[in-house]
Amino acid sequence: MTETLGPLVGHVHTDDLPWVNAGPVGLQVLRVSADTWVVRNRFQAGFRLPAHKHTGGVHAFTFAGRWRYAEYGVDYVAGTFIHEPPGSVHTLTVAEDSDILFVIEGAFIEFDDEGAITGMVDGESTLAAYYALCDAAGIPRPEGILS
């Protein structure tokens, strides 16, 4: 039996990917595909995402800081890995400056305080925002993050 190589393994090095800032959030996009997107965020203490619901699963790893989902009462500190099942609804709140890697399947739907849908975020919209922030800062758009 002859083994054949499959497609090349996609790779990027974080040193080659720019950080951009959207207010109190630093953003680095590592990979975007049709169904999954991978981002690293640096959140400033006091930051809060709107309540949101995930259409797919999410894996996250905390490199530094302390954050939580307001609804759950559990602090996630450096070294914490979490998995959010599809359908999770929560409000990300940041207690200390935090550095978190997210692997997100699907999208998330944002809600206001009354529960009305206010927006949707997915890999495509995140990549468009990342590129726009790179352009605004005069940073060349990185290569190798699309799959």
Z-matrix of the N, CA and C atoms (Angstrom, degrees):
N
C 1 1.442
C 2 1.531 1 108.45
N 3 1.312 2 116.45 1 134.31
C 4 1.456 3 121.67 2 179.97
C 5 1.522 4 109.16 3 -103.76
N 6 1.308 5 114.77 4 125.39
C 7 1.467 6 120.19 5 176.26
C 8 1.522 7 108.88 6 -80.90
N 9 1.304 8 117.55 7 140.11
C 10 1.461 9 121.22 8 174.09
C 11 1.516 10 108.35 9 -120.53
N 12 1.295 11 114.14 10 146.63
C 13 1.448 12 119.12 11 177.67
C 14 1.517 13 109.76 12 -74.63
N 15 1.302 14 115.81 13 140.72
C 16 1.455 15 120.53 14 174.79
C 17 1.521 16 109.25 15 -83.12
N 18 1.311 17 115.78 16 -162.39
C 19 1.468 18 119.29 17 178.13
C 20 1.526 19 110.26 18 -60.39
N 21 1.315 20 115.18 19 154.08
C 22 1.455 21 120.12 20 177.17
C 23 1.525 22 109.95 21 -60.79
N 24 1.288 23 115.50 22 145.36
C 25 1.455 24 121.07 23 176.30
C 26 1.526 25 107.81 24 -76.14
N 27 1.336 26 115.90 25 124.00
C 28 1.457 27 119.96 26 176.69
C 29 1.514 28 109.57 27 -73.64
N 30 1.308 29 116.02 28 144.27
C 31 1.459 30 118.80 29 178.78
C 32 1.524 31 110.37 30 -154.43
N 33 1.290 32 114.30 31 151.54
C 34 1.457 33 122.67 32 170.64
C 35 1.522 34 106.52 33 -140.66
N 36 1.302 35 115.95 34 160.20
C 37 1.460 36 121.02 35 174.54
C 38 1.521 37 106.68 36 -115.05
N 39 1.320 38 116.63 37 131.73
C 40 1.456 39 119.48 38 -175.55
C 41 1.526 40 112.83 39 -58.51
N 42 1.324 41 117.76 40 -26.77
C 43 1.467 42 119.76 41 177.35
C 44 1.520 43 111.99 42 -65.87
N 45 1.333 44 117.20 43 -20.79
C 46 1.456 45 121.67 44 -178.80
C 47 1.527 46 113.16 45 -93.24
N 48 1.322 47 116.69 46 -3.51
C 49 1.463 48 121.09 47 -177.55
C 50 1.521 49 109.59 48 -109.00
N 51 1.318 50 117.18 49 126.05
C 52 1.462 51 118.84 50 -177.55
C 53 1.529 52 112.48 51 -71.87
N 54 1.309 53 114.28 52 149.85
C 55 1.458 54 121.80 53 167.54
C 56 1.515 55 106.81 54 -91.86
N 57 1.317 56 116.48 55 135.92
C 58 1.460 57 121.55 56 173.21
C 59 1.522 58 107.27 57 -125.78
N 60 1.316 59 115.68 58 157.82
C 61 1.460 60 119.97 59 -178.25
C 62 1.510 61 110.88 60 -116.37
N 63 1.319 62 114.50 61 133.98
C 64 1.454 63 122.94 62 171.45
C 65 1.528 64 105.31 63 -118.63
N 66 1.319 65 115.99 64 86.17
C 67 1.459 66 120.04 65 -175.32
C 68 1.520 67 110.16 66 63.81
N 69 1.340 68 116.92 67 -125.67
C 70 1.468 69 120.32 68 -176.39
C 71 1.528 70 114.01 69 -83.42
N 72 1.333 71 117.03 70 13.56
C 73 1.462 72 120.91 71 -177.39
C 74 1.522 73 110.16 72 -121.75
N 75 1.337 74 115.88 73 122.74
C 76 1.448 75 120.94 74 169.91
C 77 1.520 76 107.93 75 -88.26
N 78 1.321 77 117.26 76 139.63
C 79 1.462 78 121.69 77 -175.28
C 80 1.517 79 110.15 78 -131.20
N 81 1.318 80 114.93 79 132.85
C 82 1.458 81 122.96 80 172.40
C 83 1.528 82 105.96 81 -134.24
N 84 1.330 83 116.90 82 118.96
C 85 1.463 84 121.65 83 179.34
C 86 1.516 85 108.32 84 -94.43
N 87 1.338 86 116.55 85 124.21
C 88 1.464 87 121.18 86 -177.65
C 89 1.526 88 112.82 87 -100.30
N 90 1.331 89 117.71 88 -32.65
C 91 1.463 90 120.21 89 -177.39
C 92 1.521 91 109.06 90 -161.57
N 93 1.333 92 115.65 91 139.52
C 94 1.460 93 121.44 92 173.12
C 95 1.516 94 107.23 93 -136.41
N 96 1.329 95 115.93 94 125.63
C 97 1.464 96 121.78 95 173.49
C 98 1.526 97 107.44 96 -128.31
N 99 1.311 98 116.54 97 -177.22
C 100 1.455 99 120.28 98 -177.17
C 101 1.527 100 112.82 99 -61.67
N 102 1.326 101 117.71 100 -29.00
C 103 1.467 102 118.82 101 -174.41
C 104 1.526 103 115.04 102 -124.79
N 105 1.329 104 118.18 103 -7.41
C 106 1.466 105 120.92 104 -176.25
C 107 1.527 106 109.94 105 -142.04
N 108 1.320 107 115.97 106 143.08
C 109 1.456 108 120.36 107 175.66
C 110 1.517 109 109.08 108 -136.78
N 111 1.319 110 114.17 109 145.14
C 112 1.460 111 120.94 110 -175.39
C 113 1.521 112 108.03 111 -124.61
N 114 1.330 113 115.01 112 122.53
C 115 1.452 114 120.80 113 -179.63
C 116 1.525 115 110.12 114 -132.76
N 117 1.306 116 114.21 115 154.85
C 118 1.450 117 120.32 116 170.94
C 119 1.520 118 105.72 117 -119.21
N 120 1.322 119 115.95 118 129.17
C 121 1.455 120 121.60 119 -179.47
C 122 1.514 121 111.00 120 -118.44
N 123 1.305 122 114.89 121 141.95
C 124 1.465 123 121.89 122 169.47
C 125 1.528 124 105.74 123 -115.70
N 126 1.316 125 114.51 124 108.88
C 127 1.460 126 121.14 125 -177.85
C 128 1.524 127 109.96 126 -99.79
N 129 1.327 128 116.92 127 138.68
C 130 1.454 129 121.16 128 174.41
C 131 1.522 130 109.78 129 -81.65
N 132 1.325 131 115.87 130 147.88
C 133 1.461 132 121.08 131 177.06
C 134 1.526 133 109.24 132 -52.96
N 135 1.326 134 115.73 133 138.63
C 136 1.448 135 121.76 134 179.95
C 137 1.521 136 114.10 135 93.13
N 138 1.338 137 117.35 136 -12.05
C 139 1.469 138 120.16 137 179.62
C 140 1.523 139 109.90 138 -67.65
N 141 1.325 140 115.16 139 147.70
C 142 1.466 141 121.39 140 178.63
C 143 1.528 142 108.07 141 -144.45
N 144 1.330 143 116.06 142 125.29
C 145 1.467 144 120.87 143 172.54
C 146 1.523 145 108.06 144 -81.81
N 147 1.316 146 118.07 145 151.47
C 148 1.463 147 118.66 146 173.19
C 149 1.537 148 110.13 147 -62.28
N 150 1.312 149 115.85 148 157.65
C 151 1.460 150 119.16 149 172.58
C 152 1.521 151 107.46 150 -55.42
N 153 1.331 152 116.36 151 140.44
C 154 1.454 153 119.68 152 -178.52
C 155 1.530 154 110.56 153 -151.46
N 156 1.333 155 113.82 154 158.11
C 157 1.461 156 122.01 155 -179.73
C 158 1.521 157 108.36 156 -121.09
N 159 1.331 158 116.02 157 132.64
C 160 1.453 159 121.19 158 179.81
C 161 1.529 160 110.92 159 -91.75
N 162 1.348 161 115.22 160 136.17
C 163 1.460 162 119.61 161 176.82
C 164 1.519 163 111.75 162 -85.16
N 165 1.317 164 117.02 163 -17.91
C 166 1.465 165 122.65 164 178.23
C 167 1.515 166 109.32 165 -134.69
N 168 1.304 167 115.99 166 -179.68
C 169 1.453 168 120.57 167 179.22
C 170 1.517 169 112.25 168 -74.88
N 171 1.327 170 115.23 169 158.77
C 172 1.461 171 121.89 170 177.74
C 173 1.522 172 108.24 171 -134.71
N 174 1.316 173 115.63 172 135.92
C 175 1.464 174 122.22 173 171.21
C 176 1.525 175 105.87 174 -114.18
N 177 1.332 176 116.92 175 140.34
C 178 1.460 177 120.03 176 179.47
C 179 1.522 178 109.74 177 -142.67
N 180 1.330 179 114.75 178 145.58
C 181 1.458 180 121.26 179 176.24
C 182 1.521 181 107.89 180 -130.61
N 183 1.328 182 116.41 181 131.10
C 184 1.453 183 122.51 182 -179.37
C 185 1.527 184 109.84 183 -95.73
N 186 1.337 185 115.86 184 117.52
C 187 1.462 186 121.51 185 177.03
C 188 1.524 187 111.40 186 -83.05
N 189 1.330 188 115.86 187 -37.15
C 190 1.463 189 120.40 188 -177.04
C 191 1.520 190 109.22 189 -156.10
N 192 1.325 191 116.19 190 154.23
C 193 1.456 192 121.24 191 172.65
C 194 1.513 193 114.04 192 99.27
N 195 1.335 194 113.63 193 -163.80
C 196 1.471 195 121.60 194 179.30
C 197 1.522 196 107.90 195 -151.81
N 198 1.324 197 114.76 196 127.23
C 199 1.453 198 121.36 197 -179.75
C 200 1.524 199 108.47 198 -146.43
N 201 1.322 200 116.64 199 173.59
C 202 1.461 201 121.10 200 -179.24
C 203 1.522 202 110.01 201 -159.92
N 204 1.326 203 114.02 202 168.74
C 205 1.457 204 120.64 203 166.21
C 206 1.511 205 105.35 204 -99.02
N 207 1.309 206 116.73 205 124.04
C 208 1.465 207 121.91 206 -173.66
C 209 1.529 208 111.93 207 -53.04
N 210 1.313 209 116.82 208 -33.25
C 211 1.468 210 120.92 209 -175.25
C 212 1.536 211 113.38 210 -75.35
N 213 1.327 212 118.43 211 -18.85
C 214 1.462 213 120.17 212 -169.94
C 215 1.522 214 114.31 213 -106.04
N 216 1.329 215 118.28 214 -23.46
C 217 1.457 216 120.58 215 177.15
C 218 1.517 217 115.31 216 70.28
N 219 1.336 218 117.85 217 24.00
C 220 1.468 219 121.76 218 178.85
C 221 1.524 220 107.99 219 -116.18
N 222 1.326 221 116.59 220 127.69
C 223 1.459 222 120.33 221 176.36
C 224 1.522 223 109.89 222 -84.56
N 225 1.330 224 115.71 223 133.55
C 226 1.455 225 121.85 224 175.71
C 227 1.526 226 106.91 225 -106.04
N 228 1.310 227 116.53 226 116.76
C 229 1.462 228 122.83 227 -175.79
C 230 1.521 229 109.62 228 -113.71
N 231 1.322 230 116.52 229 174.61
C 232 1.462 231 121.66 230 -179.97
C 233 1.523 232 110.08 231 -48.95
N 234 1.336 233 115.43 232 132.45
C 235 1.458 234 121.67 233 -179.71
C 236 1.516 235 114.05 234 93.99
N 237 1.337 236 117.71 235 -5.64
C 238 1.464 237 121.23 236 -178.98
C 239 1.522 238 111.02 237 -84.14
N 240 1.335 239 115.83 238 131.74
C 241 1.465 240 123.25 239 172.10
C 242 1.517 241 106.84 240 -110.94
N 243 1.324 242 116.94 241 133.97
C 244 1.462 243 119.84 242 176.46
C 245 1.520 244 109.88 243 -128.41
N 246 1.335 245 115.39 244 157.34
C 247 1.457 246 122.93 245 170.83
C 248 1.512 247 107.74 246 -127.92
N 249 1.325 248 115.41 247 128.08
C 250 1.462 249 121.45 248 175.82
C 251 1.521 250 107.49 249 -106.50
N 252 1.320 251 118.21 250 122.51
C 253 1.466 252 119.30 251 178.45
C 254 1.525 253 110.97 252 -73.25
N 255 1.336 254 117.23 253 156.69
C 256 1.464 255 119.41 254 175.22
C 257 1.527 256 109.75 255 -53.92
N 258 1.322 257 115.37 256 142.29
C 259 1.458 258 120.50 257 -179.86
C 260 1.518 259 113.84 258 92.27
N 261 1.330 260 117.82 259 -5.22
C 262 1.463 261 120.70 260 178.79
C 263 1.525 262 110.25 261 -59.69
N 264 1.320 263 115.47 262 136.57
C 265 1.465 264 121.18 263 174.84
C 266 1.515 265 107.21 264 -123.48
N 267 1.326 266 116.65 265 127.92
C 268 1.457 267 119.53 266 -177.74
C 269 1.524 268 111.13 267 -165.69
N 270 1.342 269 114.88 268 172.25
C 271 1.451 270 123.77 269 -178.11
C 272 1.523 271 108.07 270 -126.30
N 273 1.319 272 117.48 271 108.03
C 274 1.460 273 122.31 272 -179.22
C 275 1.527 274 109.11 273 -73.11
N 276 1.336 275 115.61 274 126.22
C 277 1.461 276 121.75 275 177.11
C 278 1.524 277 108.32 276 -128.44
N 279 1.320 278 116.17 277 142.45
C 280 1.459 279 121.27 278 -173.50
C 281 1.529 280 109.95 279 -114.55
N 282 1.342 281 116.00 280 118.66
C 283 1.466 282 121.95 281 -179.52
C 284 1.520 283 111.93 282 -87.01
N 285 1.333 284 117.00 283 -37.01
C 286 1.469 285 122.95 284 179.17
C 287 1.518 286 107.55 285 -132.49
N 288 1.331 287 116.65 286 153.28
C 289 1.464 288 118.45 287 174.52
C 290 1.523 289 107.73 288 -45.69
N 291 1.339 290 116.89 289 130.04
C 292 1.465 291 121.00 290 -172.68
C 293 1.516 292 111.62 291 -132.70
N 294 1.330 293 115.32 292 149.43
C 295 1.464 294 124.31 293 179.25
C 296 1.524 295 105.97 294 -126.49
N 297 1.346 296 116.98 295 112.69
C 298 1.464 297 121.69 296 -170.30
C 299 1.528 298 110.07 297 -133.89
N 300 1.317 299 116.23 298 135.66
C 301 1.459 300 123.40 299 173.59
C 302 1.520 301 108.00 300 -98.96
N 303 1.344 302 117.02 301 129.82
C 304 1.465 303 122.71 302 178.36
C 305 1.519 304 110.12 303 -120.79
N 306 1.325 305 116.94 304 133.00
C 307 1.455 306 123.85 305 170.02
C 308 1.525 307 104.96 306 -112.97
N 309 1.327 308 116.58 307 111.23
C 310 1.455 309 122.14 308 -168.26
C 311 1.517 310 109.94 309 -117.25
N 312 1.317 311 116.03 310 124.30
C 313 1.462 312 121.84 311 175.07
C 314 1.517 313 107.85 312 -97.14
N 315 1.320 314 116.42 313 132.84
C 316 1.460 315 119.45 314 179.29
C 317 1.516 316 112.06 315 77.87
N 318 1.329 317 115.15 316 -137.79
C 319 1.456 318 121.71 317 -173.93
C 320 1.520 319 109.36 318 -135.89
N 321 1.321 320 114.98 319 176.42
C 322 1.461 321 117.71 320 166.07
C 323 1.509 322 109.84 321 -131.91
N 324 1.320 323 113.91 322 145.43
C 325 1.458 324 123.18 323 -176.30
C 326 1.521 325 107.25 324 -106.10
N 327 1.333 326 116.96 325 125.93
C 328 1.454 327 121.77 326 -178.05
C 329 1.523 328 110.85 327 -93.40
N 330 1.345 329 114.45 328 146.97
C 331 1.461 330 121.94 329 -179.10
C 332 1.519 331 110.34 330 -126.29
N 333 1.342 332 116.07 331 151.51
C 334 1.464 333 119.29 332 171.63
C 335 1.524 334 108.89 333 -88.35
N 336 1.320 335 116.73 334 -176.72
C 337 1.464 336 120.87 335 -176.11
C 338 1.525 337 113.34 336 -64.71
N 339 1.331 338 117.09 337 -20.17
C 340 1.470 339 120.88 338 178.14
C 341 1.528 340 112.50 339 -93.25
N 342 1.338 341 117.33 340 -1.31
C 343 1.447 342 121.41 341 178.64
C 344 1.521 343 115.14 342 91.29
N 345 1.335 344 116.88 343 4.31
C 346 1.464 345 119.99 344 178.04
C 347 1.537 346 109.00 345 -78.50
N 348 1.321 347 116.13 346 143.85
C 349 1.471 348 121.29 347 178.44
C 350 1.523 349 109.10 348 -70.10
N 351 1.329 350 115.46 349 129.33
C 352 1.471 351 120.56 350 -179.48
C 353 1.522 352 113.06 351 -115.76
N 354 1.324 353 117.23 352 -12.48
C 355 1.451 354 118.84 353 -179.78
C 356 1.510 355 112.31 354 176.97
N 357 1.321 356 114.80 355 173.94
C 358 1.457 357 121.74 356 179.07
C 359 1.524 358 107.10 357 -141.11
N 360 1.333 359 115.77 358 137.49
C 361 1.454 360 121.73 359 179.53
C 362 1.523 361 107.92 360 -124.48
N 363 1.324 362 116.24 361 130.50
C 364 1.465 363 120.66 362 176.19
C 365 1.528 364 108.22 363 -139.63
N 366 1.303 365 116.33 364 -175.26
C 367 1.452 366 120.42 365 -178.42
C 368 1.513 367 112.61 366 -60.67
N 369 1.324 368 116.58 367 -42.69
C 370 1.466 369 120.69 368 -178.40
C 371 1.527 370 111.52 369 -63.40
N 372 1.328 371 117.33 370 -45.44
C 373 1.465 372 119.72 371 -179.59
C 374 1.529 373 111.07 372 -69.53
N 375 1.318 374 116.96 373 -34.73
C 376 1.463 375 120.38 374 178.24
C 377 1.527 376 110.28 375 -67.42
N 378 1.327 377 116.96 376 -42.23
C 379 1.462 378 120.41 377 178.12
C 380 1.527 379 110.68 378 -63.80
N 381 1.330 380 117.32 379 -41.69
C 382 1.467 381 120.51 380 178.73
C 383 1.530 382 110.29 381 -61.80
N 384 1.330 383 117.00 382 -42.34
C 385 1.468 384 120.51 383 178.44
C 386 1.531 385 110.73 384 -65.39
N 387 1.320 386 116.56 385 -41.54
C 388 1.467 387 121.65 386 179.01
C 389 1.528 388 110.34 387 -60.47
N 390 1.326 389 116.37 388 -48.88
C 391 1.464 390 119.92 389 179.02
C 392 1.533 391 111.05 390 -61.59
N 393 1.328 392 117.63 391 -41.52
C 394 1.467 393 120.87 392 179.32
C 395 1.525 394 110.80 393 -62.39
N 396 1.332 395 117.19 394 -40.39
C 397 1.466 396 120.63 395 178.09
C 398 1.533 397 110.91 396 -68.08
N 399 1.341 398 116.92 397 -38.02
C 400 1.468 399 120.07 398 174.77
C 401 1.523 400 109.87 399 -61.31
N 402 1.335 401 116.41 400 -48.21
C 403 1.464 402 121.24 401 -179.26
C 404 1.528 403 110.82 402 -58.60
N 405 1.333 404 116.66 403 -45.47
C 406 1.466 405 121.01 404 -177.75
C 407 1.523 406 111.87 405 -63.83
N 408 1.326 407 116.22 406 -31.41
C 409 1.466 408 121.01 407 -179.74
C 410 1.519 409 112.40 408 -89.12
N 411 1.345 410 117.40 409 -1.66
C 412 1.462 411 120.60 410 -178.85
C 413 1.517 412 112.98 411 73.50
N 414 1.328 413 116.50 412 24.61
C 415 1.457 414 122.27 413 -179.84
C 416 1.528 415 108.74 414 -97.51
N 417 1.321 416 119.09 415 129.32
C 418 1.470 417 119.63 416 177.91
C 419 1.545 418 110.27 417 -59.74
N 420 1.314 419 114.90 418 143.10
C 421 1.468 420 119.59 419 177.98
C 422 1.529 421 109.04 420 -67.55
N 423 1.317 422 116.40 421 130.08
C 424 1.470 423 119.18 422 -179.03
C 425 1.520 424 111.51 423 -71.91
N 426 1.312 425 115.18 424 156.49
C 427 1.460 426 121.78 425 177.14
C 428 1.527 427 109.45 426 -108.65
N 429 1.336 428 115.78 427 160.80
C 430 1.457 429 120.60 428 173.08
C 431 1.504 430 115.80 429 89.99
N 432 1.363 431 117.83 430 5.30
C 433 1.463 432 117.46 431 -178.59
C 434 1.523 433 112.83 432 -99.52
N 435 1.322 434 117.74 433 -7.94
C 436 1.464 435 121.01 434 175.20
C 437 1.516 436 109.98 435 -92.47
N 438 1.313 437 115.68 436 140.24
C 439 1.465 438 118.17 437 174.78
C 440 1.509 439 110.94 438 -133.34
